Amino acid sequence: MLRVNAYAPVSLATTGLLGNNNGELGDDFTTVDGETVGFATASPTVEEGTNYCTTNWCTTADASLFTYAEGEDHGTFDLCDAVYAAPVLPDTIPASITELCGDNADCIIDALLAGEEVGQATLEGQAEDRAYQEEVAGLCASNSFSSTGAPPCTTCPDGEVSGTGATACIRQELVGLSLPENIAAAMAADAMGGFAGPGSLTTTPAGTIQLTEEDGGSVSLSGTFVRDDGAALPSSTSVFIYTENTAQPDDFVRGQEALDPSTGAFSTVVTDIPAGSSRLLLSFVVVDPAEALDTAGADTAFALDVSNSACVPSLTITLEWTGEISDVDLYVVEPGGEVVYFSNRGGDVGFLDNDDTYGFGPENYIIDSALDPAASQVLGEYETYVKLYSGDAATETWRLTARVSGEVVWIEEGDFISSTQSDTFAVSLSVYDPTCGGVP
């Protein structure tokens, strides 16, 4: 039996057998092409569920991610052609199985068909599921993550917002800090175990962060978060950093870094900071609901002002993804045919700023400066796609953002369930500023 319990913040898109994480149960059953599959009732029967899986989600030997014991292969476990038949219990159940299972039909069936050890595993699995559901339900009942103490699992008090599926609410007006609604909702959704405060923050650099063209829109940021009561932080405490784009409020970049729970220290590099004035919004949260703290009214969000005097490159293409220990690669085909990727980071027109091999990104393709449009193929169509180099194809999701002169022209999102390479997307460049975008 394979059991998966996953905490999925609203910012994490899912597809396939996991549903789509939008809070609506009715559209979670889909084909591999994303078309919704309907059933006669809201909850499909076992027969309907079995037929749904065998009809839409059977693997092939070539696509299977499993390894097999000697003498076994994909065909050993392939039941896609099997016709569902409801199990029928015999008139007489062996006494040992009755003693083990009582009147638990799942246990009885598994013990009859696969042995008493499997029946015992079924009972243990059901007990684990009950404990998990009670734990999660208890979080909503016993922890008050909103400032007024209202249960946050359904609605939030006036002036607070919460992301879909979040177990926390966050105030949009903190002490001297006004949050955009979309970032506040993302903070709430990321705080699966509530917030880590109240507390204080010291950072390096401190005050307004000044960036120039040479910084390439990046800053090394370190700091220490300490609870006001001096208590130790839960082991899953992390800082989420949201880069606000004041010129385009709907466009923000999100990153995560784990804290040292014994000291509250962290160190990270924040990239993709837009030109002009912006803010880095830092939220200190507990990621694991099992470690949740009752921190009602806690102010654990902080803002750092950023002034970036760098000009805006004529074209940037940004790749981000969800896997912490995974490698997803950005590919850009320039108008002249040159392919820019991890093994060829400098193209005829632009460059790849880094090859992130350990999760999240971003990786940025940035058009170079000081090019002569008359002598180079800087204007034209740029094709881009992403590939999964390493990681879990079943859970990995990605996001591509194309910006022309700082303005978002398209955002594409997807997964690798059906292929380890995405579709190809294109952006056309018709105006070029030769003063922006030099290699940092």
HELIX and SHEET records of a PDB file:
HELIX    1   1 GLY A   16  LEU A   18  5                                   3    
HELIX    2   2 LEU A   25  ASP A   27  5                                   3    
HELIX    3   3 VAL A   46  ASN A   56  1                                  11    
HELIX    4   4 HIS A   74  PHE A   77  1                                   4    
HELIX    5   5 ALA A   95  CYS A  101  1                                   7    
HELIX    6   6 ALA A  105  ALA A  114  1                                  10    
HELIX    7   7 GLU A  116  SER A  142  1                                  27    
HELIX    8   8 GLU A  181  ASP A  190  1                                  10    
HELIX    9   9 GLU A  213  ASP A  215  5                                   3    
HELIX   10  10 PRO A  289  GLU A  291  5                                   3    
SHEET    1   A 2 GLU A 160  VAL A 161  0                                        
SHEET    2   A 2 ILE A 170  ARG A 171 -1                                        
SHEET    1   B 2 GLU A 173  LEU A 174  0                                        
SHEET    2   B 2 LEU A 177  SER A 178 -1                                        
SHEET    1   C 3 GLY A 199  THR A 204  0                                        
SHEET    2   C 3 VAL A 219  ARG A 227 -1                                        
SHEET    3   C 3 ALA A 265  VAL A 270 -1                                        
SHEET    1   D 5 ILE A 209  LEU A 211  0                                        
SHEET    2   D 5 ALA A 301  ASN A 308  1                                        
SHEET    3   D 5 GLY A 276  VAL A 286 -1                                        
SHEET    4   D 5 THR A 237  GLU A 244 -1                                        
SHEET    5   D 5 PHE A 252  ALA A 258 -1                                        
SHEET    1   E 5 GLY A 350  LEU A 352  0                                        
SHEET    2   E 5 GLU A 363  ILE A 367 -1                                        
SHEET    3   E 5 LEU A 315  TRP A 321 -1                                        
SHEET    4   E 5 THR A 397  VAL A 404 -1                                        
SHEET    5   E 5 GLU A 407  ASP A 415 -1                                        
SHEET    1   F 4 VAL A 339  VAL A 340  0                                        
SHEET    2   F 4 ASP A 327  VAL A 333 -1                                        
SHEET    3   F 4 GLY A 380  SER A 390 -1                                        
SHEET    4   F 4 PHE A 425  LEU A 429 -1                                        
END                                                                             
